[in-house]
Amino acid sequence: MCKIAAVAAVNDENRDNVWAMMICLGDIMSRTQRDGLGYAAFNKSGKIFGERWLENSLSFTDFSANPRLTAAKIAKNYNFFGEKVLRKEAQAIILHARAATCGRGLANTHPFVNDEQNVTSAIIHNGIIANHEEHIKKTSTCDSEILVHLYEKFKISENLANIRSLVNELVGWFTVLTLSKDSTGRPIIDVYTDAPRLSSYFVKELGTRVYSTSSYDIEEAAEILGFEVTDRQTIRSETAYRLDALTGATLEEISFAEEKADDSFETARNVYVAEGNFDDEKFRNNYLKRSTDI
């Protein structure tokens, strides 16, 4: 399965430390998630940009510095989206390391965006969407891509409550982070999950919180860099949060849980919630079988 991480409230004072943390996390995440790594970020103009690498070991490499690499070779292993890559202007970052459940390739490497040139939404996803064939894909064969198009379809950036319409379309499990802008033009990070597999950690040297699906990854990265983690908070099940990308403040919280009928064991929605280690093959296979059988 995939691993994800994110950070908001990046500024001129903490940016170098933030990139050190994200690059370190990318290396740690890539030990087990080896099928591509990518990130998306807001620049200082509020525009989204990002990069993707098919070979995780090449992540954050400056290909232009190697004269032996041809444009064709680079194209197989690297691309970027948005007008221009401006890492030194990053204001908020979402990071994804992939373990493929469908075709391995650059087209299936996260993040997914609504438009490669004019990006207004970018998503990363941890999980599996079993009914992805019922929904639109434009650039890949990956189940995760449908989430960025559903986000646009239901105009969630304008109204977080519309997340309920999106999750009602899904069969499977998910933890998703989205970069976008709200109706006022404010850069936001929308977070929604069906189970408590995502937590945030306050890192003293960053002065902000880092989100991750693995406490072990956060602890190891902090130890390597000599950073101190002082607090942990777990994102609640069946909940969506809207964060201010520039400050990290929580702007809104929406529950998309629906009560079960008294005489039924079935949920009102097609989302199956389970807690456990989805990187464990036996647990994952048993979970997917149960989801299919219900």
N, C-alpha and C positions, 0 to 999 in steps of 0.2 A: 504494500500500500504506500501511499505518498506521505510526505511530511510537509508541514507548512510553518511559516514564521512571519511575523510582521512587527513593525514599530511605527509609531506616530510621533509627532512633536520633535522632528529632526530640525536642527538649526545650525547656524555657523559655529556655535560653541561646542556642540556635541557630535557633529557630523562625522568627524574622523573616527571617533570611538564607536559610533553606530555602525559605520561600514566595517570596521574591524570585527564587531560582533556578528554582523550578518554574514560576512565572508567566512568567518570561523564556523558559524552555524551551518552554512552551506556545505563546508567540508565534512562536518560531522554527520549531517543528514545524508550525504552522498555515500557514506559507507554501506548503507543498506538500500538506499533508493538511488539506483545507478542509471536510470533511463532518461536523464535529462534534468537540467536545472535552469530556473529562470526567475526573474523578478520584474515587478512594475513599481513605479514611483511617481510622485508628483514633483515637478520642478517649481522654481520660485514664481513662475508665471501661472501656476495652477494647471499646467498641462501634464498629461500622463505620458511617460516613456518607459521603455524597458528593454531587456535583453534576454535571449534564450541560448543555451548551449546544449547540444545533444550529448556530448561527452562531458560528464561532470568534472572530470579532471582538468578540463580546459576552462572552467568557469572563471570569469573575471580576467581572462587573458586578453592582452592587447595584441590582436593578430597582426596588425600593421607593422609590428616590430620584428616579425619573422619573415624575411624575404623568400623563404622556401615554400611558404603557403600561398597557393594560387587562389584566385577569387572563387573558382569552382569548388576547391576543397573547403574553403571557409564557408561557402553557402550550404554545404551539407551538414556543417556542425554548428553554425551560428547565424542568428538574425536578430534584428532589433525592430521595435515599433515606436510610433510617435515621430515627431518632426526631427528630433535630435537627442542623442544620449548625453545627459548632463548629470553625471553622478555627483559632481561637486555642488549641485543645486538641490539634491534630494530633500524633500520635506516630510515624506512618509514612504515606507517601503513594505511591500509584501513579497515573500520569498517562497519558492516551491521546489522540492526535490521529488522526482517521480519514480515510482516503481510501476512499470507498465502492466495494465490489465487488458490492453488491446495493442495495436501495432506500435512498435517503437520507431520513432522518427521525430524530426524537428517539428513537423506539423502538429504532432500530438503533445508537444512539450508546453507546459504552462509557463506564464499566464495566457489565458484566452482573452481576446479583446473584441469589442463590437466592430471595430474598423482599424486595420493596421496603420493607416495613415492619419486618420482623424479619430483618435482614441478618446472616447468619453466614458468608457467603462472597461475595467480589467478585473478578472477573477482568478483565484486559485482555489482548488478543491481537494479535500481529503475525503475519500469514500468511493462508492460505486452507485451509479444510477442505472438500475436494471432496465428501465423502459426508455432509454435514451433514443431508440430508433423511432419513437413516436414524435420526436421533436426535431427542430431545425439544427443542422450543422452547416457551416459554410466553408470551413478551411481544414477540417480534420476528420478523423474517424473516432475521436475520443469522446466518451460519454460526458465528460466534464464541460465540453464546449457549449452544450445546450444551456448551461446555467447563465452565461452572459447574455444570450439572446432572450431567455425568459425574463431576466432582469430588465432588459429594455422593453420587452413586450408589455409587462405589467407596470412599467413606469415607477419602479421602486425607488429610484433616486428622488422622485418628487414626493413620494409618500411611503414611508417604511412599512406602514400597515398593509400595503399591498403584497408584502412578503408571504402572507397567508395564501394568496392566489398562486404564487410560485410553488411553494412546498406542496400544495394540493396536487400538483402535476407530477410529483416525484414518487417513484417506487425505488427504494434503496436506502442508503444512508449517506450523510453528508456533513461536513464542516466547511464553510465557504467564507472567504474574505473578498470583498469587492472594493476597488477604488472607483469613485465617481464624484459627482457634485450634486448638491441638493438644489431645490427650487430657487434658492437665493444665490447660487453660484459658489457656495462654500465647499471646499474639498472635504470629502468624507471617506471614512472606511466603514462599510457595512459588514457586520459579522453575524452569521446565523448557523446554528448547529442543531442536530436532532438529539445529540447526547453529549455529556460533559467530557469531551476529549480534548478541549482547548483551554489553556490557562494563560494568564498574563503574569509577568514577573517584573517587579520594579528593580531596575539595575542602577545602583547608586552613581556610578561613573557616567551614566547616560542621562540621568535625571528624568527618565521616562520609562514606560513599561514596554516589555518585549513579549509578544504573543507567540506561543509555540504549542505543538501537539506532543511535545516530549519534555518532561522536567529534567530527564537525564542529559539531553542535549544542551539545555540552558545551563545546567550546573557545570558541565564539562567545558563549555565555551567560556563561562565566567572564570573558571579556574585557570584555563590556559591564558586568558588575557589579564588575570589579576583583578577582575571586577567582583563587586559584592552584590549578591541578590538579597534584598531585604524583605520581600513580601511576595506572596503568591495568591492569586484569585482565580477560581475556576468559572468558566462561562457555563451558565445553566442550560439544561436540556430544553429543546423546543423553544428557543428564545432567539430573537434578533436584536442586535445592538447597533446603534449608529454612533460612531465616534467622530469628533472633529479631528481631521487629519493633521491640522497644524498645532493643536494643543494637546490632543489625546483625551480630552474630556468626553464623557458619555453624554450625548445629546438626547438620546431616546432609547427606550427599551420596549419591545413588543413580544408578547407570548403568542406562539401559533399552535399551542397545544389545544386539543379538543377533548372534551369529556367523553368517556365511553357510556353507551346506553346501559341501563341497569341490567337488561336481559341479554346482553351481547358481550362476547369476548373479543370482538373485532373493533379496531379503531375506526373513527369516522374518515380518516385519511389513509392514503397508501404509503405512509412512511413508517418503517419498522424500526423501533428504537431498541438498541441493545448496548450494554456496557461490557467492555472487555478489550483485549489487545488485538486489534485488527491486523497487526503485523504478524500474528501467529496464524499459520496456514490452517491448522485444524479448527481453531475458533472461527476463522473467517468462512471456511467451507460449511460448517454447521449452521452459521448465521444465514448465509445465502440460501441454503437449502430450506431453512425454516421460512424465509421471506417468500420463496417461490411456492411453498406448499400452502401458505395461508390463503 
